[in-house]
Amino acid sequence: MLKTEKKPTLVLSYCTGFKLEGARFNWEDLIVEDCLPKILFTEMPIVIVKSFNVNKPINVSKLYRCPTYKTSWRGAAEYVFGALLKTKDHPDKWRCAGVALILDVEGFDS
């Protein structure tokens, strides 16, 4: 009897155009930081989106699971996925601040 084992394939995409709302992205240290005054959105670099096994434990002590939405409306139907972003602060700081990634921000100019 021949037994074959199917391993999941890695799904990987490079995505651009994400906007970070409620915080800013530090391009030098590649982490999330407090936003600058009067700046609502900051542009993110190219984001690598890949799938992973949620049953396999990962160290998330300095990773913020940032919700990603289609628009800034943030409804349940607008939710896309949770992105893991590096931070020096505790992830609860960003959760309480309502930090999110937005795919389509109307009127945003880079």
Secondary structure, 3 states (H helix, E strand, C coil): CCCCCCCCCCCEEEECCCEEECCEEECCCCEEECCCCCCCEEECCCEEEECCCCCCCCCCCCEEEEEEEEECCCCHHHEEEEEEEEECCCHHHHHHHCCEEEEECCCCCC
